Each structure stands twice: as C-alpha cells, then as structure tokens.
Amino acid sequence: MDYDEIIAFHGHSCPGTALGYMVGKIVAERFGRSEDEEIVAIVENDSCSVDAVQCMTGCTFGKGNLIFRDHGKHVYTFFNRKSGDGIRIALKKPLDQLMKESGVTERSEMTERILEMDPYELFDVRDVSEKLPDEARIYGSVICAECGEPVSEHRARVRNGRIVCIPCFNR
C-alpha cells in the first residue's frame, strides 16, 4: 500500500499519518498484512497515525483486532495469532523534538522528512511475549427499557430491575 492510499482514506497528509505509515511498514516486514483477524494491533493513542495503521495492517475495530488503550503514547503492539510472535513499536522522540532536530518548522515538511526516514530511526522495535488478547466475540442484543434502542448484551446495565443502555444508565 502506498502513502497516497493512506491520504485517500484519512483525508489529509500529516506527521501522524506518516508515523502510522512507517509503523505499518515495520509490521508488513515482520508479519505481512492481516486478511482477517490473524494480526492483532494494540494502539496507545487515538491520533491520525491509527488510520494509517488500520490501512497498512488490516487491523480494524470492526473485526475486533484493533484494540485502543488510551495512554497518549505513540506505542503500537502487534501479535500474530498463528505464530504467537509479538512486537512493540515505540516512537523514540516526541514529534516536536524530531522537528527541531530536523530543522523544519512546518508540519508538511516534517511529514516528508518522516516518509524519507528509515522506520527504525523513528521507532524502537522489540519482541514481546505477552498473553495474546482474546479473539473478538459476537454478542446478542437486548432492547433498552428507556430509549428502546438495541444494545449489545455485554454492554447493557440493570437499573431498578430494567435493562438499560450505558447512556440511559448514566442519566
């Protein structure tokens, strides 16, 4: 997949999409691309980079093989379910430090710089041997007694003996 396809999916080019693209290159080299759920990604941020990671790796929220952990870090961990192998990819330096060291002031310039770099200059990559995340499960739906909308049964709550969705439960 080339970077233009990432831009088409995400909507614009920026340092975040470039970082995610480079993460994807490392994963492709190590595991290939996930056609179904054989590769699992755990992303620790919700930046533009994650859109590029989805495109490059085939890991998506809908398939359950893209897991978000809100740690605010450019850290990406991948597992291959078939082999059990895992890698952790962590940005070495903050983006503003990379910009300063590169002598660039514009984000568009930094994007180009990132795309020209060797991914291993940007990221620390190490093997990990953690427990693999569970495979995605399919749950049935129940109807919320307050709003009448279907809600996945594992997310439903009980209040006053009635099944309700999370938004209604929190009101």
Backbone bond lengths (Angstrom), bond angles and torsions (degrees), N, CA, C in turn:
res aa  C-N    CA-C-N  psi(-1)  N-CA   C-N-CA  omega(-1)  CA-C   N-CA-C  phi
1 M - - - 1.444 - - 1.528 108.07 -
2 D 1.318 116.33 137.12 1.463 117.48 179.58 1.531 110.46 -102.25
3 Y 1.307 114.81 166.98 1.462 121.14 -173.00 1.530 112.08 -62.53
4 D 1.332 117.97 -31.44 1.467 120.43 178.41 1.530 111.55 -60.23
5 E 1.324 117.05 -33.59 1.465 120.32 177.78 1.529 111.02 -69.02
6 I 1.320 116.35 -32.75 1.462 120.90 176.70 1.528 109.04 -65.71
7 I 1.325 116.48 -46.02 1.468 121.47 179.54 1.530 110.14 -60.69
8 A 1.339 116.68 -43.26 1.464 120.37 -179.92 1.533 111.08 -60.84
9 F 1.311 117.04 -39.34 1.467 120.77 179.31 1.528 111.22 -71.82
10 H 1.319 116.38 -47.82 1.470 121.68 -172.86 1.532 112.72 -78.75
11 G 1.322 117.04 -36.69 1.459 120.37 179.44 1.510 115.04 112.46
12 H 1.316 118.26 -20.34 1.465 121.13 176.62 1.523 109.39 -160.66
13 S 1.327 113.99 164.08 1.462 121.03 176.25 1.521 108.33 -99.02
14 C 1.330 116.42 138.24 1.458 120.91 179.32 1.524 108.67 -160.53
15 P 1.321 118.20 169.73 1.464 119.65 178.53 1.534 112.91 -56.64
16 G 1.319 117.23 -35.67 1.463 120.16 179.59 1.514 112.99 -62.64
17 T 1.335 116.52 -45.96 1.468 118.45 178.96 1.522 110.30 -66.21
18 A 1.329 116.53 -34.91 1.469 119.76 177.92 1.527 110.62 -65.07
19 L 1.338 117.22 -41.80 1.469 120.22 177.46 1.525 110.68 -61.89
20 G 1.328 116.76 -45.91 1.466 120.39 178.63 1.512 112.54 -61.96
21 Y 1.323 116.07 -37.07 1.468 121.11 177.05 1.524 110.10 -62.26
22 M 1.321 116.26 -42.68 1.468 120.17 179.83 1.530 111.26 -67.96
23 V 1.325 117.16 -37.61 1.469 120.44 173.70 1.526 108.85 -58.61
24 G 1.322 115.75 -46.16 1.464 120.83 179.59 1.516 113.03 -59.62
25 K 1.322 117.01 -35.92 1.471 120.03 177.80 1.529 110.96 -64.37
26 I 1.320 116.39 -40.34 1.468 120.04 178.14 1.531 109.99 -63.82
27 V 1.325 116.11 -45.28 1.468 120.59 -178.93 1.527 110.74 -64.52
28 A 1.337 116.97 -42.34 1.466 120.55 179.42 1.522 110.95 -60.76
29 E 1.311 116.03 -39.94 1.464 121.15 178.98 1.534 110.78 -64.10
30 R 1.308 116.03 -37.98 1.468 121.16 -175.44 1.530 113.42 -85.73
31 F 1.351 116.64 -45.01 1.463 120.68 -171.81 1.523 115.36 -121.63
32 G 1.324 118.34 -11.72 1.461 119.75 -170.78 1.521 108.97 82.01
33 R 1.330 116.17 -159.27 1.469 121.48 -178.48 1.519 109.28 -112.81
34 S 1.309 116.97 139.65 1.463 122.10 -179.53 1.521 110.10 -74.48
35 E 1.325 116.45 120.76 1.464 119.77 176.23 1.525 110.69 -86.55
36 D 1.324 115.58 -27.88 1.463 119.52 177.37 1.527 108.24 -134.56
37 E 1.321 118.24 -106.98 1.463 120.57 -176.67 1.523 112.59 -119.30
38 E 1.332 117.53 15.34 1.468 119.51 -174.26 1.524 114.03 -71.14
39 I 1.322 117.82 -23.24 1.466 121.15 174.05 1.526 107.41 -110.18
40 V 1.312 115.96 135.94 1.464 121.98 179.29 1.523 108.25 -118.66
41 A 1.326 116.21 133.16 1.464 121.73 177.55 1.523 109.62 -113.29
42 I 1.317 115.06 135.99 1.464 121.16 170.44 1.523 105.77 -117.21
43 V 1.330 116.24 114.52 1.462 121.25 -178.59 1.523 108.50 -106.40
44 E 1.329 116.23 141.08 1.460 120.40 -175.37 1.527 112.72 -108.86
45 N 1.336 116.65 22.38 1.460 121.57 175.81 1.517 108.23 -153.14
46 D 1.322 115.81 165.87 1.464 120.57 177.93 1.527 110.60 -119.29
47 S 1.326 115.42 38.24 1.466 121.29 -177.85 1.529 111.14 -86.00
48 C 1.306 114.98 178.93 1.460 122.41 177.29 1.530 111.94 -55.93
49 S 1.315 116.40 -26.68 1.466 120.59 -178.28 1.520 112.12 -58.41
50 V 1.319 117.14 -32.08 1.462 120.39 -175.39 1.525 111.29 -67.01
51 D 1.329 118.27 -33.85 1.465 119.88 175.45 1.526 110.55 -61.39
52 A 1.317 116.48 -42.25 1.466 119.88 178.29 1.527 110.76 -66.26
53 V 1.323 116.96 -39.87 1.469 120.85 177.89 1.528 109.82 -60.08
54 Q 1.332 117.04 -43.39 1.471 120.00 178.19 1.527 111.08 -58.92
55 C 1.319 116.12 -48.43 1.467 120.27 -178.62 1.523 112.16 -62.71
56 M 1.302 115.78 -45.39 1.465 120.68 -174.61 1.525 113.16 -72.47
57 T 1.326 117.15 -34.09 1.465 119.81 -172.22 1.521 114.19 -102.82
58 G 1.332 117.38 -20.17 1.464 120.04 -175.26 1.518 112.95 80.96
59 C 1.329 117.46 7.32 1.466 121.84 177.57 1.526 108.43 -87.73
60 T 1.327 116.90 128.32 1.464 120.41 -177.96 1.524 111.13 -136.91
61 F 1.329 115.75 156.69 1.463 120.47 176.42 1.519 110.64 -62.32
62 G 1.325 116.55 -39.83 1.464 120.94 -177.24 1.516 113.75 -61.80
63 K 1.319 117.48 -35.09 1.472 121.08 178.33 1.522 111.62 -83.58
64 G 1.307 116.59 -11.75 1.457 119.88 179.61 1.513 113.98 81.99
65 N 1.338 116.92 10.20 1.471 118.28 179.13 1.527 111.99 -109.32
66 L 1.334 116.23 18.99 1.462 122.73 169.94 1.527 106.19 -126.24
67 I 1.309 115.38 113.49 1.459 121.95 -175.39 1.525 108.63 -112.64
68 F 1.326 115.95 130.26 1.461 121.90 -178.90 1.518 109.91 -103.11
69 R 1.316 115.62 125.48 1.469 122.46 172.52 1.524 106.52 -120.86
70 D 1.292 117.05 116.69 1.465 122.59 -171.78 1.529 111.48 -79.91
71 H 1.339 115.74 77.08 1.462 121.32 179.37 1.527 112.19 -106.99
72 G 1.344 117.69 -7.09 1.454 120.52 178.57 1.521 114.19 67.89
73 K 1.319 116.81 28.31 1.469 121.09 -177.05 1.526 109.83 -124.01
74 H 1.323 115.54 144.01 1.464 119.41 172.74 1.523 107.73 -80.60
75 V 1.326 114.29 71.94 1.461 122.57 177.69 1.518 106.90 -127.67
76 Y 1.324 114.96 134.45 1.453 122.40 -175.42 1.525 107.45 -136.31
77 T 1.321 116.96 122.96 1.456 121.01 179.65 1.521 107.91 -115.98
78 F 1.317 115.53 134.65 1.461 121.41 -177.74 1.519 110.07 -127.16
79 F 1.330 114.76 143.21 1.456 121.34 176.20 1.519 109.23 -128.50
80 N 1.313 115.64 143.74 1.455 121.86 171.62 1.524 106.28 -102.31
81 R 1.331 116.62 113.48 1.466 120.42 -176.86 1.530 112.06 -62.54
82 K 1.331 117.46 -33.81 1.473 120.24 -177.35 1.523 111.91 -68.88
83 S 1.322 116.58 -44.70 1.469 120.10 -175.94 1.528 112.84 -94.69
84 G 1.335 116.44 -21.08 1.461 120.29 -175.55 1.518 113.23 81.87
85 D 1.337 117.05 -1.61 1.464 121.19 -179.72 1.526 110.63 -72.11
86 G 1.329 115.11 150.60 1.453 120.36 177.57 1.512 111.05 -143.69
87 I 1.342 115.60 150.29 1.462 121.13 174.87 1.523 109.31 -134.80
88 R 1.314 114.66 148.36 1.466 122.27 175.79 1.516 106.65 -117.08
89 I 1.330 115.81 125.60 1.459 122.99 -177.47 1.528 107.17 -115.99
90 A 1.339 117.01 117.26 1.466 121.10 -175.91 1.522 110.04 -127.04
91 L 1.328 116.31 130.29 1.459 121.55 176.67 1.524 109.01 -59.46
92 K 1.336 116.23 131.89 1.467 120.51 -176.27 1.523 112.75 -73.98
93 K 1.344 116.55 -38.90 1.467 120.95 -174.33 1.523 109.84 -135.14
94 P 1.337 117.60 151.18 1.464 119.82 175.20 1.532 110.68 -61.57
95 L 1.318 115.51 150.75 1.460 121.11 -177.96 1.524 112.04 -57.30
96 D 1.335 118.46 -41.43 1.468 119.84 -179.26 1.528 111.10 -64.08
97 Q 1.317 117.44 -34.16 1.467 120.52 176.39 1.528 110.49 -69.40
98 L 1.320 117.03 -40.43 1.470 120.38 176.71 1.526 110.51 -61.08
99 M 1.340 116.40 -41.41 1.466 120.32 179.13 1.524 110.36 -63.00
100 K 1.324 116.54 -46.22 1.465 120.92 -179.10 1.528 110.65 -61.51
101 E 1.325 116.50 -46.88 1.466 120.93 -179.35 1.521 112.24 -65.56
102 S 1.339 116.35 -29.87 1.464 120.58 179.53 1.518 112.40 -83.08
103 G 1.338 116.71 -11.66 1.456 120.53 179.98 1.514 113.70 74.46
104 V 1.327 117.32 21.92 1.459 120.13 179.14 1.523 109.37 -105.98
105 T 1.327 115.15 151.83 1.459 120.00 -179.58 1.525 112.01 -117.04
106 E 1.298 117.08 -20.83 1.466 121.40 -178.22 1.525 110.39 -100.47
107 R 1.328 114.88 141.28 1.465 119.56 178.83 1.529 111.48 -62.24
108 S 1.321 116.85 -34.74 1.469 119.49 179.29 1.527 110.98 -64.30
109 E 1.322 116.41 -37.14 1.470 120.18 176.06 1.525 110.39 -65.71
110 M 1.324 116.01 -40.45 1.464 119.87 -179.74 1.522 110.65 -65.73
111 T 1.316 116.22 -37.63 1.464 120.22 177.25 1.522 109.94 -57.69
112 E 1.321 116.07 -48.08 1.472 120.10 179.29 1.524 111.10 -62.23
113 R 1.319 116.75 -41.97 1.469 121.20 178.49 1.526 110.92 -58.08
114 I 1.336 115.50 -47.71 1.470 120.71 -179.42 1.523 110.23 -58.24
115 L 1.325 116.11 -45.13 1.468 120.32 -177.45 1.525 112.72 -66.24
116 E 1.329 116.94 -22.57 1.470 121.31 178.83 1.528 112.39 -86.46
117 M 1.325 117.19 -15.54 1.465 121.32 -174.70 1.530 111.75 -80.74
118 D 1.312 114.64 158.57 1.457 121.06 169.45 1.530 106.10 -74.64
119 P 1.334 118.77 130.52 1.465 119.83 -178.48 1.530 113.65 -54.40
120 Y 1.320 116.45 -30.18 1.465 120.04 -178.05 1.534 112.35 -76.48
121 E 1.343 117.32 -12.05 1.468 120.62 170.63 1.528 110.27 -75.38
122 L 1.317 115.58 -32.12 1.462 122.04 -176.86 1.525 113.23 -84.45
123 F 1.321 116.10 -35.73 1.458 120.99 -169.22 1.519 112.86 -124.30
124 D 1.328 114.64 144.38 1.461 121.26 165.39 1.522 105.75 -85.17
125 V 1.308 116.35 131.85 1.461 121.03 -179.93 1.517 107.52 -125.21
126 R 1.325 115.26 125.67 1.465 117.92 178.18 1.523 109.84 -141.01
127 D 1.312 114.61 152.77 1.457 120.50 176.26 1.522 109.17 -71.27
128 V 1.316 115.72 146.22 1.459 121.08 175.00 1.523 108.90 -129.70
129 S 1.287 114.94 150.30 1.470 119.84 178.08 1.521 108.83 -131.81
130 E 1.315 114.36 67.71 1.463 121.27 178.05 1.524 108.49 -100.18
131 K 1.316 115.40 169.54 1.460 120.60 174.34 1.531 108.04 -67.57
132 L 1.321 116.12 132.74 1.460 120.30 177.92 1.527 110.39 -65.30
133 P 1.334 117.42 141.92 1.467 119.24 174.50 1.531 109.77 -62.16
134 D 1.320 115.95 151.36 1.462 120.43 177.41 1.520 110.12 -61.26
135 E 1.335 115.35 152.81 1.462 119.63 175.15 1.525 108.72 -70.09
136 A 1.325 114.72 157.05 1.463 120.24 -179.75 1.527 109.64 -61.83
137 R 1.327 115.67 142.56 1.460 121.01 177.68 1.521 108.95 -115.81
138 I 1.308 114.98 150.05 1.459 121.12 176.47 1.528 107.00 -105.06
139 Y 1.310 116.21 127.85 1.461 121.76 -179.41 1.521 109.63 -114.86
140 G 1.315 115.80 153.28 1.451 121.13 173.68 1.516 110.48 -75.90
141 S 1.313 115.61 171.18 1.463 121.11 179.37 1.519 110.28 -113.35
142 V 1.314 114.68 152.57 1.464 122.90 173.05 1.526 106.83 -127.70
143 I 1.311 116.19 161.69 1.465 120.44 -178.99 1.529 109.41 -96.34
144 C 1.322 115.19 130.04 1.464 120.92 176.60 1.532 108.64 -67.29
145 A 1.323 116.08 128.98 1.466 121.74 -178.56 1.524 112.77 -68.73
146 E 1.336 117.71 -16.79 1.466 119.34 -178.32 1.524 113.37 -98.30
147 C 1.343 117.82 -50.52 1.472 119.24 -176.50 1.524 112.80 -98.14
148 G 1.326 117.34 -14.35 1.458 120.83 177.94 1.515 114.85 80.38
149 E 1.333 117.22 5.95 1.466 120.24 -179.03 1.526 110.97 -92.01
150 P 1.352 116.27 146.30 1.466 119.00 176.18 1.532 110.54 -66.81
151 V 1.333 115.71 143.73 1.460 122.01 177.83 1.524 107.21 -138.58
152 S 1.325 116.24 140.22 1.458 120.67 177.11 1.527 108.75 -57.53
153 E 1.336 116.01 130.92 1.474 119.59 -172.35 1.522 113.68 -58.48
154 H 1.334 117.47 -29.61 1.466 118.20 -178.84 1.527 112.52 -77.65
155 R 1.328 117.32 -8.92 1.461 121.23 176.47 1.535 112.23 -105.24
156 A 1.313 117.06 -8.49 1.466 121.01 -179.14 1.528 110.42 -69.40
157 R 1.317 115.47 153.31 1.456 122.90 178.21 1.531 108.21 -123.01
158 V 1.302 116.64 162.91 1.463 121.26 176.33 1.524 108.02 -116.90
159 R 1.321 115.34 125.80 1.468 121.23 176.31 1.525 107.69 -133.83
160 N 1.302 115.31 126.05 1.470 121.32 -179.02 1.531 111.60 53.56
161 G 1.338 115.55 37.94 1.459 120.60 177.44 1.514 114.86 76.40
162 R 1.321 117.37 7.50 1.478 121.40 -179.12 1.516 109.82 -116.78
163 I 1.331 116.72 143.52 1.465 122.22 177.67 1.522 108.47 -80.80
164 V 1.345 115.44 126.56 1.464 120.57 179.44 1.527 110.07 -134.67
165 C 1.326 115.68 157.21 1.465 121.26 175.54 1.536 109.04 -78.24
166 I 1.303 116.85 168.55 1.469 120.84 -177.83 1.533 112.36 -61.96
167 P 1.352 119.63 -46.09 1.472 117.64 179.30 1.538 112.72 -59.42
168 C 1.328 117.10 -41.04 1.468 119.19 178.61 1.526 110.92 -69.29
169 F 1.319 117.25 -36.42 1.466 121.82 177.87 1.524 110.77 -61.95
170 N 1.332 116.51 -37.00 1.470 121.56 -176.47 1.527 113.68 -82.90
171 R 1.331 118.27 -4.70 1.477 120.49 178.89 1.491 111.36 -79.61
